[in-house]
């Protein structure tokens, strides 16, 4: 058996001075690990496809010997029978080629705001990979940072990638929305990009504490402008931490979202990845915000894997406390009840679905058997997932069960795909599985 992961085999993270295999972060032996490094960049030297292939092979070999510190005990590693063949092919590209940012978030680090510029020509690097067919299966480019829109060549690079790579590629831009971007507006109108903006506050005072600048109103103003173009391509993110998790703060966050007409956007709840443990009070706050958004008619709310992995490791006593807390808030409806649902289709055959099926009381105690798995990834369709054959999206055409979306980054796409198949969103259940 061999240990590997899909990021090592197929992903690429372009940083100012190095190339990484992933951006996963986790704790082991008191140390935050992840961000697995593939290559250090020599100034003005563009890496080759052979450099990339060899680097992937080297990290893989180190993992087998338990010698790679970045990947040691990573929960995303999986065992496979057949040794993977490493190439330069890329199915997922992340561009974080500079660390210039106009915020100073408490959960961030100098890696992302330290002012570093690329040591190499990124457009040239992307073009070189494209010419060597590395992007033939790539369908997503993610822009991180620093703040990607601050780079003067942001629009140029985006257009260069779009021209040279797989025509099915779309761009997901992680922007703080502090400054209005004409380039974002342009590509939103063309339907080529989606944006993710983390707000992390309900008041200007807390925004200053968590994000380091007095730009609270600017962010909401720009999100409103972007949302007016296409709210389905906007994800508003809330990263929970001690400073921003009070009920009053969360109430005001929801009020601001309503005031700025963001209810048709996607809402992602996340957690400060620097925390190795999930404080119980913060967990209660996460359920509270989920309830407040749902109560006010926000339909697209989801937890990312930073939270779901921790949610699914709760003790029976903690689960009981969560349920009692929600009952006191008259919010228990956000908990999906297996007695009422009984039958379910899970859309997504990844980490979130694995945790839900393997670890939640919803599945373990009730022993729900009448469920099926659907996924859009053609490579997964037909394979077994917890002894269930993974079905294609067309499976939903004649199926009348409720559907739970078990994915984070692809939530908006899956939501839209289900509506296209079913004609509406009535069968999509939005709630917490514990």
Secondary structure as UniProt FT lines:
FT   STRAND          2..4
FT   HELIX           6..10
FT   STRAND          11..15
FT   STRAND          18..20
FT   STRAND          25..28
FT   TURN            29..30
FT   STRAND          31..34
FT   STRAND          37..40
FT   TURN            43..44
FT   HELIX           49..64
FT   TURN            65..66
FT   TURN            69..73
FT   TURN            75..76
FT   STRAND          78..80
FT   STRAND          92..96
FT   TURN            106..107
FT   HELIX           110..113
FT   HELIX           122..131
FT   TURN            132..137
FT   STRAND          140..143
FT   HELIX           148..150
FT   TURN            152..153
FT   HELIX           154..164
FT   TURN            167..168
FT   STRAND          170..174
FT   HELIX           182..189
FT   TURN            190..191
FT   STRAND          193..198
FT   HELIX           204..211
FT   HELIX           216..230
FT   HELIX           231..233
FT   STRAND          234..240
FT   HELIX           242..244
FT   HELIX           247..259
FT   TURN            260..261
FT   TURN            263..264
FT   STRAND          266..271
FT   TURN            273..274
FT   HELIX           280..295
FT   TURN            296..297
FT   STRAND          301..303
FT   HELIX           305..311
FT   TURN            312..313
FT   HELIX           316..328
FT   TURN            329..330
FT   HELIX           332..334
FT   HELIX           338..341
FT   STRAND          344..347
FT   HELIX           351..359
FT   HELIX           361..364
FT   TURN            365..366
FT   STRAND          371..374
FT   TURN            378..382
FT   STRAND          384..385
FT   TURN            386..387
FT   STRAND          388..389
FT   HELIX           393..398
FT   STRAND          402..405
FT   TURN            409..410
FT   HELIX           411..422
FT   TURN            426..427
//
